[in-house]
Amino acid sequence: MLEGYAAVLLVGLVAGAVSGVIGTGSSVMLLPVLVHAFGPKQAVPIMAVAAVVGNAARVLAWWRSVDWRAVCAYALPGAPAAMLGARTLWAMPAQAVDIALGLFFVLVVPLRHWLQRRQWRLQLWQLAVAGAAIGYLTGVVLSTGPLSVPAFSAYGLVKGAFIGTEAASALLLYVAKSLAFAQLGGLPWEVLSRGLIVGAALMAGTFAGKAFVLRLPAGLFQRLLDALLLVSGLALLAAAWR
């Protein structure tokens, strides 16, 4: 168990550093490790709590750049949709959770590149529609950063404004999802404490690794994100078929 915690915290530090710069990737990196250490039914609420802490760190880091109109447009429909998605997820058997998460991570790679090639520009109301759809998926499959990133980019946000706004929106969605898990009895103290510990690692990585990660080329991050999605998805699918 101690080895499992050490691996989770190490990956959490790295994931926090990466997500603090590119706006996503922490859940993709951490989820397979959490599933291996605690099982899929505990891994999902643990990651939801950790995501609250991790996104709060990114909001603090980029507070002055947050576009609060975009946050409200995205999160007001997205938060209740995330609660509905969490209830959908909680009713699924553990093996189905692994399969759903794995398939999503694998299929989102071509979808993410297709959205980038289209170079859509979203209006505020369209961002709200995207928030509702992505919010529900966030409730079901946990990590939808590869979809929310193109959405906020299409709205016209870049650099600190993009990272802070996406983080603030994700924070509200994950708070809603965590509350749904609490109502369903999926957040006992053991799970909550594990989520807070993992979240602390994400927060530390966000601040400690920012200067180092900023030196890496942006294109390298995109390739790393694709690799993380594929490896994480395949690992979860392999776990489902054991």
C-alpha positions in Angstrom: 0.0 0.0 0.0 2.9 2.4 0.8 4.4 1.7 -2.6 1.0 2.5 -4.2 0.8 5.8 -2.3 4.3 6.7 -3.3 3.6 6.1 -7.0 0.3 8.1 -6.8 2.0 11.1 -5.2 4.9 11.0 -7.6 2.6 11.0 -10.6 0.5 13.6 -8.9 3.5 16.0 -8.7 4.3 15.5 -12.4 0.6 15.8 -13.4 0.2 19.0 -11.5 3.3 20.5 -13.2 2.0 19.5 -16.7 -1.6 20.6 -16.2 -0.5 23.9 -14.7 0.9 24.9 -18.1 -1.2 23.1 -20.8 -4.5 23.3 -18.9 -5.2 19.5 -18.8 -3.6 16.1 -18.4 -3.6 15.6 -14.6 -6.6 13.2 -14.6 -5.3 11.4 -17.7 -2.0 10.7 -16.0 -3.4 9.9 -12.5 -6.5 7.8 -13.2 -4.8 4.6 -14.3 -2.5 4.8 -11.2 -5.5 5.4 -8.9 -7.4 2.5 -10.5 -4.5 0.2 -9.9 -4.0 1.3 -6.3 -7.6 1.6 -5.2 -9.9 0.1 -7.8 -12.2 1.9 -10.3 -15.1 2.6 -7.9 -12.8 4.4 -5.4 -10.5 5.9 -8.0 -13.2 8.1 -9.6 -14.4 9.9 -6.5 -10.7 10.2 -5.3 -9.8 11.9 -8.6 -12.8 14.1 -8.4 -11.7 15.5 -5.0 -8.1 15.7 -6.1 -9.3 17.6 -9.2 -11.0 20.2 -7.0 -7.8 20.9 -5.2 -5.6 20.8 -8.3 -7.9 23.2 -10.3 -8.1 25.5 -7.3 -4.3 25.8 -7.5 -4.4 26.7 -11.1 -7.1 29.3 -10.4 -4.9 30.9 -7.7 -1.9 30.9 -10.1 -3.8 32.7 -12.8 -6.5 34.5 -10.8 -6.1 37.9 -12.5 -6.4 36.5 -15.9 -9.7 34.5 -15.4 -12.6 35.4 -17.8 -15.5 35.1 -15.3 -18.2 35.6 -18.0 -16.9 32.5 -19.8 -16.7 30.6 -16.5 -20.3 31.4 -15.7 -21.5 30.5 -19.3 -19.7 27.2 -19.2 -20.2 26.1 -15.6 -23.8 27.1 -14.8 -25.2 24.5 -17.2 -22.1 22.2 -16.8 -22.3 21.8 -13.0 -25.8 20.2 -12.8 -24.9 18.1 -16.0 -21.8 16.8 -14.2 -24.0 15.8 -11.2 -26.3 13.9 -13.5 -23.3 12.2 -15.2 -21.9 11.2 -11.8 -25.1 9.5 -11.0 -25.0 7.7 -14.3 -21.4 6.6 -13.6 -22.2 5.4 -10.0 -24.9 3.1 -11.3 -22.4 1.3 -13.7 -20.5 -1.8 -12.7 -16.8 -1.5 -12.0 -15.8 -3.3 -15.2 -18.1 -1.0 -17.3 -16.4 2.0 -15.7 -13.0 0.8 -16.8 -14.3 0.2 -20.4 -16.0 3.5 -20.6 -13.0 5.4 -19.4 -10.6 3.5 -21.6 -12.6 3.9 -24.7 -13.1 7.6 -24.1 -9.4 8.3 -23.6 -8.5 6.4 -26.8 -11.3 7.9 -29.0 -10.7 11.5 -27.8 -7.3 11.6 -29.5 -8.6 11.8 -33.1 -11.6 13.9 -31.9 -9.3 16.4 -30.3 -7.3 16.8 -33.5 -10.4 17.1 -35.6 -11.7 19.9 -33.4 -8.3 21.7 -33.7 -8.3 21.4 -37.5 -11.8 22.9 -37.7 -10.7 26.0 -35.9 -14.2 26.9 -34.8 -14.8 30.2 -33.0 -17.4 29.9 -30.2 -19.8 32.6 -29.0 -20.7 32.8 -25.4 -24.0 30.9 -25.8 -22.2 28.2 -27.7 -19.7 27.9 -24.9 -22.7 27.3 -22.6 -24.0 24.5 -24.8 -20.5 23.0 -24.8 -20.4 23.3 -21.0 -23.6 21.3 -20.6 -22.4 18.5 -22.9 -18.8 18.3 -21.6 -20.2 18.6 -18.0 -22.2 15.5 -18.4 -19.3 13.6 -19.9 -17.1 14.9 -17.0 -19.6 13.2 -14.6 -19.4 9.9 -16.5 -15.8 9.6 -17.7 -14.0 11.9 -15.3 -11.4 13.6 -17.5 -12.7 15.8 -20.4 -9.8 18.2 -20.5 -9.0 17.2 -24.1 -12.5 18.4 -25.0 -12.7 21.5 -22.8 -9.3 22.8 -24.0 -10.4 23.2 -27.7 -13.7 24.7 -26.5 -12.0 27.5 -24.5 -9.4 28.0 -27.2 -12.2 28.4 -29.8 -13.7 31.1 -27.5 -10.5 33.0 -28.0 -8.7 32.5 -24.7 -4.9 32.1 -24.7 -2.1 31.7 -22.2 -2.9 32.7 -18.6 -6.5 33.6 -19.5 -7.1 30.2 -21.0 -5.4 28.2 -18.2 -7.2 30.2 -15.4 -10.6 30.2 -17.0 -10.6 26.5 -17.9 -9.4 25.7 -14.4 -12.1 27.8 -12.7 -14.8 26.2 -14.9 -13.4 22.7 -14.2 -13.3 23.5 -10.5 -17.0 24.2 -10.4 -17.8 21.0 -12.4 -15.7 18.8 -10.1 -17.2 20.4 -6.9 -20.7 19.5 -8.3 -19.5 16.0 -9.2 -17.9 15.5 -5.7 -21.2 16.7 -4.1 -23.1 14.1 -6.2 -20.7 11.3 -5.0 -21.2 12.5 -1.4 -25.0 12.3 -1.8 -24.6 8.7 -3.2 -22.4 7.6 -0.3 -19.3 7.5 -2.5 -17.2 9.9 -0.3 -16.5 8.3 3.0 -13.7 9.8 5.0 -11.1 7.3 3.7 -11.9 8.3 0.1 -12.1 12.0 0.9 -8.8 12.0 2.7 -7.1 10.1 -0.2 -8.5 12.7 -2.6 -7.2 15.6 -0.6 -3.7 14.0 -0.3 -3.6 13.4 -4.1 -4.9 17.0 -4.6 -2.1 18.3 -2.4 0.4 16.6 -4.7 -1.3 18.2 -7.8 -1.2 21.6 -6.1 2.5 21.3 -5.3 3.3 20.2 -8.8 1.4 23.1 -10.3 3.5 25.7 -8.5 6.9 23.9 -8.2 7.1 22.6 -11.8 5.7 25.6 -13.6 9.1 27.2 -14.4 10.5 24.0 -15.7 7.6 23.0 -17.9 7.3 26.4 -19.5 10.7 25.8 -21.1 9.4 22.8 -23.1 8.1 23.3 -26.7 4.3 23.5 -26.9 4.3 20.9 -29.7 5.9 18.4 -27.4 3.2 18.8 -24.9 0.6 18.0 -27.5 2.4 14.8 -28.5 2.8 13.9 -24.8 -0.9 14.5 -24.2 -1.8 12.2 -27.1 0.6 9.5 -25.8 -0.9 9.8 -22.3 -4.4 9.5 -23.6 -3.6 6.3 -25.6 -1.5 4.7 -22.8 -4.1 5.5 -20.1 -7.0 4.3 -22.3 -5.3 1.0 -23.2 -4.3 0.4 -19.6 -7.8 0.9 -18.4 -9.2 -1.4 -21.1 -6.6 -4.0 -20.2 -7.7 -3.8 -16.6 -11.3 -4.3 -17.6 -10.5 -7.6 -19.4 -8.3 -9.2 -16.6 
